Every structure is written in structure tokens, then in C-alpha cells.
Amino acid sequence: MDTNIGSLDGCKPTSNDVCCPANVTVSTIQGSVSPTIINSSEATLGRHLARRLVQIGISDVFSVPGDFNLTLLDHLIAEPGLNLIGCCNELNAGYAADGYARSRGVGACVVTFTVGGLSVLNAIAGAYSENLPLICIVGGPNSNDYGTNRILHHTIGLPDFSQELRCFQTVTCYQAVVNNLEDAHEMIDTAISTALKESKPVYISISCNLPAIPHPTFAREPVPFSLSPKLSNKIGLEAAVEAAAEFLNKAVKPVLVGGPKLRVAKACEAFVELADASGYAVAVMPSGKGLVPEHHPHFIGTYWGAVSTAFCAEIVESADAYLFAG
């Protein structure tokens, strides 16, 4: 193999040398419009949540109606930028949101309290294992029911409103139980921004009597998010690249293998650029299928041990150096 990998200092490639991609990516989510006063009929929790979903790039929300989320769904429907897609059951809604997040970067589903929340749980757990930012919104009990020790329908018959929350704590990176308006704005925004930063699902429960109530914190368009970029240690990065380049440049039969976390790191394009510049053979793991274009001239198939694409395992396992990314 006569293609060399260059160092960080050589960011203008000569001949076929591979150079470093730009390292800093700033993720800023701009507001849909400049901050303006919203009329009181739209200055509600439900409309705030709807505007936030549109702002982060969601145009379709997958839902199953239930009496605890009906008012909230009315407010989501009223948002021009949102399309509510009714599903046959909550698990379908969760998996549809999972697929949407894979395609669009973030997804959302809306279900009802406990009977819906426990039904969607498997899909949320799958999204957690796949590092997908998914906003799971649940229509919760009336805020006046908290602390009353009442037994509500849609539950397992115990006066315990926290059962659903405890289940979601194990498969989401943040949980917000909104049962008052004073901190609803902050809790919703924190949940959504955490999902985007961590690339994991979050859980938002909203009391069924709150979505239609106006509040001063919802009287303006949401302030745009600004997510801090993940920065590498420059000295450490340079040392790592130099060491990798030295190792790969000694190889005669190097191979690149892409994995599922290329998507999480938003590194799919950088991985393809590396393949283009290096000329190395490229394979993907089955869990990373679709993240690398299979029409790429250097693509050799899916690497999965003995059940790999024909000849792919032989090429990977006979290589004298392989770079597994993601």
C-alpha cells in the first residue's frame, strides 16, 4: 500500500496523502423566528412544547391518544409545523420515532400515562441502546391528584404515580415530571437539550390539566438553543493522529471497518473522506449498516465473522492493520 497518512500539520493534502478533517463542529439550533410576543391563546405549555419540537427539526410526531394526553395533542395539532401521525399502539409509535430519529437526527412520540408509557418502554430502551435522541412525551395525571393517594385508571391499581417514572429512569438520560407551570419551561428545555447533547432518549411527563393554561414564561418565542461543541484536547489529538498515521503507513494491507457509533459522533462523512483519501478497503459492522454508502468503490461488504458478506471476512482478517471506527 503506497498511500501515506499525513499528520495534523499537513491539512492541505499533496497527492493521495490523508489529512485531518476540521475538528470543531458547533451545534446551534436557531429559533424559527426572532423573539416576538405571542398572543395569550398560544402562550401555553402545549404550544411551547410544540414550538420546541419544530425548532429542533421535528415535523412529524407519532402518537396514540389516551384521555391523559388529549388536551396536549390538541395543542400539538394546532402547531402548523407539526404533523401528528396516529399509530395502532404505543410500541409502534416508539419504533416509528426510533426510525425517524435515525433518518432525521431526532424523533418524538406521545403516549398516555402508564398503560401507554409501559407499552412504549421497549422501543425507548432500544433507542437508548442505539444512542438515538428520542423525546418520549407522556400525558400524566392531573397535577391536583399528586399526593392524594388516589387510585387512578390507566395504572396497575396502586396509588403510586412514580412507577412509570422509575421504569423510564433506567432507559432514558433525563426525566422531567411537569406538574406545575413555574418550572415547566426550564424542565422541558433541559430535557430536549439533554437528549440532543447525549444522543439518548428522554422522558417528559406533562400533567393532563396543564397544556392549555397560559403562563408568562411561554409569552415569547423560545430562546434558541446553543449546544456547546465537544472539543478534543488538541495536544492529545495530534499525538493520537501521529501514532495512528505511523502505524497505518507501515501496513501493506490495511482495512477500515465502520461501526454504529459513527452516527452518534456525526462522523459518517469524515469516515468516507478517510476512505476516499486513503484508498483502503472499507467494511461495515451489521449494526452500522447504512452508515457507509455501499456503492463506494472501496466497499467490500458487511463484516460479521463467519457470516460476513462473501470474501469480506477473509479480506478483513488477513489484513495486517485495521482501523475500527465507531
C-alpha positions as CSV (number, residue, x, y, z in Angstrom):
1,M,0.0,0.0,0.0
2,D,1.7,3.2,-1.1
3,T,-0.8,5.7,0.3
4,N,0.5,7.6,3.3
5,I,-1.5,9.2,6.1
6,G,-0.3,12.7,6.8
7,S,-0.1,14.5,10.2
8,L,-2.3,17.2,11.6
9,D,0.1,19.8,10.4
10,G,-0.4,18.9,6.7
11,C,-4.0,19.8,6.2
12,K,-3.5,20.6,2.6
13,P,-3.1,17.1,1.1
14,T,-0.5,16.5,-1.6
15,S,-1.0,13.6,-4.0
16,N,-3.0,10.9,-2.1
17,D,-2.0,11.7,1.5
18,V,-4.8,11.6,4.0
19,C,-5.1,14.7,6.2
20,C,-7.1,15.7,9.2
21,P,-10.7,16.9,8.9
22,A,-11.7,20.1,10.7
23,N,-12.1,19.2,14.3
24,V,-14.5,21.7,15.7
25,T,-18.2,21.5,15.0
26,V,-20.6,23.9,16.7
27,S,-24.2,22.7,17.0
28,T,-26.5,25.7,17.2
29,I,-30.3,25.3,16.9
30,Q,-31.7,28.6,15.7
31,G,-35.1,29.8,16.5
32,S,-37.7,29.6,13.8
33,V,-38.4,33.4,14.1
34,S,-36.9,36.3,16.1
35,P,-38.4,36.6,19.6
36,T,-41.8,38.1,19.4
37,I,-44.8,38.4,21.8
38,I,-47.2,35.5,21.4
39,N,-50.9,36.1,21.9
40,S,-52.3,34.7,25.1
41,S,-54.2,31.9,23.5
42,E,-50.9,30.4,22.2
43,A,-48.8,31.2,25.3
44,T,-49.4,27.8,26.8
45,L,-47.3,24.9,27.8
46,G,-48.6,22.7,25.0
47,R,-47.8,25.3,22.3
48,H,-44.4,25.9,23.8
49,L,-43.6,22.2,23.6
50,A,-44.8,22.1,20.0
51,R,-42.7,25.1,19.0
52,R,-39.6,23.5,20.7
53,L,-40.1,20.2,18.7
54,V,-40.4,22.2,15.4
55,Q,-37.3,24.2,16.4
56,I,-35.1,21.1,16.8
57,G,-36.2,19.8,13.4
58,I,-39.1,17.5,14.1
59,S,-42.1,17.8,11.7
60,D,-43.8,14.5,12.5
61,V,-44.8,13.2,15.9
62,F,-46.0,9.6,16.4
63,S,-48.8,9.3,18.9
64,V,-51.5,7.1,20.5
65,P,-54.3,9.2,22.0
66,G,-55.5,8.5,25.6
67,D,-57.5,10.6,27.9
68,F,-54.4,11.9,29.8
69,N,-52.8,13.3,26.7
70,L,-55.8,14.5,24.6
71,T,-55.5,18.2,25.5
72,L,-51.8,18.1,24.9
73,L,-52.4,16.5,21.5
74,D,-54.8,19.3,20.6
75,H,-52.1,21.9,21.2
76,L,-49.5,19.9,19.2
77,I,-52.1,19.6,16.3
78,A,-52.5,23.4,16.4
79,E,-48.8,23.9,15.6
80,P,-48.6,24.5,11.8
81,G,-45.1,23.0,11.6
82,L,-46.1,19.7,13.2
83,N,-47.9,16.7,11.7
84,L,-49.4,14.2,14.2
85,I,-49.3,10.6,13.0
86,G,-51.6,8.3,14.8
87,C,-50.3,4.8,15.5
88,C,-52.1,1.5,16.2
89,N,-50.3,1.1,19.5
90,E,-47.6,2.7,21.6
91,L,-44.9,0.2,20.7
92,N,-45.5,1.1,17.0
93,A,-45.3,4.8,17.9
94,G,-42.0,4.3,19.7
95,Y,-40.4,2.3,16.9
96,A,-41.6,4.8,14.3
97,A,-40.0,7.6,16.3
98,D,-36.8,5.4,16.5
99,G,-36.7,5.2,12.7
100,Y,-37.4,8.9,12.4
101,A,-34.5,9.7,14.7
102,R,-32.2,7.6,12.6
103,S,-33.3,9.4,9.4
104,R,-33.7,13.0,10.7
105,G,-31.5,13.1,13.8
106,V,-34.1,13.3,16.5
107,G,-37.6,11.9,16.9
108,A,-40.6,12.2,19.2
109,C,-43.6,10.1,20.3
110,V,-46.6,11.0,22.6
111,V,-48.4,8.4,24.7
112,T,-50.7,8.3,27.7
113,F,-50.0,7.6,31.4
114,T,-48.7,4.2,32.5
115,V,-50.7,1.9,30.2
116,G,-49.1,3.8,27.3
117,G,-45.8,4.5,28.9
118,L,-45.2,0.9,29.9
119,S,-46.2,-0.2,26.4
120,V,-43.7,2.1,24.6
121,L,-40.9,1.2,27.0
122,N,-39.2,-1.5,24.8
123,A,-38.9,1.0,21.9
124,I,-37.4,3.6,24.2
125,A,-34.9,1.0,25.6
126,G,-33.9,0.1,22.1
127,A,-33.3,3.8,21.2
128,Y,-31.2,4.1,24.4
129,S,-29.0,1.2,23.3
130,E,-28.7,2.6,19.8
131,N,-27.8,6.1,21.1
132,L,-30.8,7.8,19.4
133,P,-32.1,11.2,20.6
134,L,-35.8,10.5,21.1
135,I,-38.3,12.7,23.0
136,C,-40.8,10.4,24.8
137,I,-43.8,12.6,25.9
138,V,-46.4,11.2,28.3
139,G,-49.7,12.7,29.3
140,G,-49.5,12.4,33.1
141,P,-52.0,12.6,35.9
142,N,-53.8,15.8,36.9
143,S,-51.5,17.9,39.0
144,N,-54.2,18.1,41.7
145,D,-54.0,14.3,42.1
146,Y,-50.4,14.2,43.2
147,G,-50.2,13.5,47.0
148,T,-53.9,12.4,47.3
149,N,-53.2,8.7,47.5
150,R,-55.9,8.1,44.9
151,I,-56.0,5.1,42.6
152,L,-56.3,6.2,39.0
153,H,-57.3,4.3,35.9
154,H,-54.5,3.5,33.4
155,T,-52.5,2.2,36.3
156,I,-51.9,-1.2,37.9
157,G,-54.3,-0.3,40.7
158,L,-51.9,1.2,43.2
159,P,-51.8,4.8,44.4
160,D,-48.3,5.2,43.1
161,F,-47.7,7.7,40.2
162,S,-44.0,7.1,40.2
163,Q,-44.0,3.5,38.8
164,E,-43.8,4.6,35.2
165,L,-41.0,7.2,36.0
166,R,-38.9,4.5,37.8
167,C,-39.1,2.3,34.7
168,F,-38.0,5.1,32.4
169,Q,-35.1,6.1,34.7
170,T,-33.2,3.1,33.5
171,V,-33.6,3.7,29.8
172,T,-33.5,7.5,29.4
173,C,-30.8,10.0,30.1
174,Y,-33.1,12.6,31.7
175,Q,-36.6,12.6,33.1
176,A,-38.9,15.6,33.6
177,V,-42.2,15.3,35.5
178,V,-44.0,18.6,34.8
179,N,-46.8,19.0,37.3
180,N,-46.7,22.8,37.7
181,L,-46.2,25.7,35.4
182,E,-43.5,27.6,37.3
183,D,-40.6,25.5,36.1
184,A,-42.2,23.8,33.2
185,H,-40.3,25.9,30.6
186,E,-36.9,25.1,32.2
187,M,-37.7,21.4,32.6
188,I,-38.9,20.9,29.0
189,D,-35.9,22.8,27.6
190,T,-33.4,20.9,29.7
191,A,-34.9,17.6,28.7
192,I,-34.8,18.3,25.0
193,S,-31.3,19.8,25.1
194,T,-30.0,16.8,27.1
195,A,-31.4,14.4,24.5
196,L,-29.5,16.3,21.8
197,K,-26.3,16.5,23.7
198,E,-26.3,13.0,25.0
199,S,-27.8,11.4,21.9
200,K,-30.1,9.4,24.1
201,P,-33.9,9.3,24.8
202,V,-35.5,11.5,27.4
203,Y,-38.8,11.2,29.3
204,I,-41.2,14.1,29.7
205,S,-44.4,13.7,31.7
206,I,-46.9,16.5,31.5
207,S,-49.9,16.7,33.8
208,C,-53.1,16.5,31.8
209,N,-54.6,19.7,33.1
210,L,-51.6,21.9,32.3
211,P,-51.2,22.1,28.5
212,A,-53.9,24.6,27.8
213,I,-53.0,27.1,30.7
214,P,-51.2,30.3,29.6
215,H,-48.1,31.3,31.6
216,P,-45.8,34.3,31.3
217,T,-42.8,32.1,30.6
218,F,-44.5,31.0,27.4
219,A,-45.4,34.5,26.2
220,R,-42.4,34.8,23.9
221,E,-40.9,32.6,21.2
222,P,-38.4,30.1,22.8
223,V,-34.9,31.3,23.1
224,P,-32.7,29.4,20.6
225,F,-30.6,26.5,22.0
226,S,-26.9,26.8,21.7
227,L,-25.2,23.4,22.4
228,S,-21.6,23.5,23.3
229,P,-19.4,21.6,20.9
230,K,-17.4,18.6,22.1
231,L,-13.8,19.7,21.9
232,S,-10.8,17.4,21.8
233,N,-7.6,18.0,23.7
234,K,-5.5,19.4,20.8
235,I,-2.2,18.0,22.0
236,G,-3.7,14.6,22.7
237,L,-5.5,14.6,19.4
238,E,-2.3,15.4,17.5
239,A,-0.4,12.7,19.3
240,A,-3.1,10.1,18.6
241,V,-3.3,11.0,14.9
242,E,0.5,10.9,14.6
243,A,0.6,7.5,16.2
244,A,-2.2,6.1,14.1
245,A,-0.6,7.5,10.9
246,E,2.7,6.0,11.7
247,F,1.1,2.6,12.4
248,L,-1.1,2.6,9.2
249,N,1.7,3.9,6.9
250,K,3.7,0.8,7.8
251,A,0.8,-1.5,6.8
252,V,0.7,-3.4,3.5
253,K,-3.0,-4.5,3.6
254,P,-4.9,-2.0,5.9
255,V,-8.7,-2.1,6.2
256,L,-11.3,0.3,7.5
257,V,-14.3,-1.1,9.4
258,G,-17.2,1.2,10.3
259,G,-19.5,0.7,13.4
260,P,-22.8,2.0,14.7
261,K,-21.4,4.9,16.7
262,L,-20.3,6.7,13.6
263,R,-23.8,8.1,13.6
264,V,-23.6,9.2,17.2
265,A,-20.3,11.0,16.6
266,K,-21.7,12.5,13.4
267,A,-18.6,11.1,11.7
268,C,-20.1,9.3,8.8
269,E,-18.9,11.9,6.2
270,A,-15.4,12.1,7.8
271,F,-15.1,8.3,7.7
272,V,-16.0,8.3,3.9
273,E,-13.5,11.1,3.4
274,L,-10.8,9.0,5.1
275,A,-11.7,6.0,2.8
276,D,-11.6,8.3,-0.3
277,A,-8.2,9.8,0.6
278,S,-6.5,6.6,1.8
279,G,-7.8,4.1,-0.8
280,Y,-8.2,1.4,1.9
281,A,-10.9,-1.3,1.6
282,V,-14.0,-0.4,3.6
283,A,-16.3,-2.8,5.5
284,V,-19.2,-2.1,8.0
285,M,-20.4,-4.0,11.0
286,P,-24.0,-5.2,10.8
287,S,-25.1,-2.7,13.4
288,G,-23.5,0.1,11.3
289,K,-25.2,-1.0,8.0
290,G,-26.4,2.0,6.0
291,L,-23.9,4.5,7.6
292,V,-21.4,4.0,4.8
293,P,-22.6,4.1,1.2
294,E,-22.5,0.6,-0.2
295,H,-21.8,1.9,-3.7
296,H,-18.5,3.3,-2.6
297,P,-15.7,2.0,-4.9
298,H,-13.8,0.6,-1.9
299,F,-16.7,-1.0,-0.2
300,I,-16.2,-4.8,0.4
301,G,-19.4,-5.7,2.4
302,T,-20.6,-6.4,5.9
303,Y,-18.1,-7.8,8.4
304,W,-19.7,-10.2,10.8
305,G,-17.2,-13.0,11.4
306,A,-18.2,-16.3,9.7
307,V,-21.5,-14.9,8.3
308,S,-19.9,-11.9,6.6
309,T,-20.5,-10.9,3.0
310,A,-18.7,-13.3,0.7
311,F,-14.9,-12.7,0.9
312,C,-15.3,-9.8,3.3
313,A,-14.1,-11.7,6.4
314,E,-11.2,-13.1,4.5
315,I,-10.1,-9.6,3.5
316,V,-10.5,-8.1,6.9
317,E,-9.0,-11.0,8.8
318,S,-6.0,-11.2,6.5
319,A,-5.2,-7.5,6.8
320,D,-2.1,-6.5,8.7
321,A,-3.7,-3.4,10.1
322,Y,-7.4,-2.5,10.6
323,L,-9.0,0.7,11.9
324,F,-12.3,0.2,13.6
325,A,-14.2,3.5,13.8
326,G,-17.4,3.9,15.8
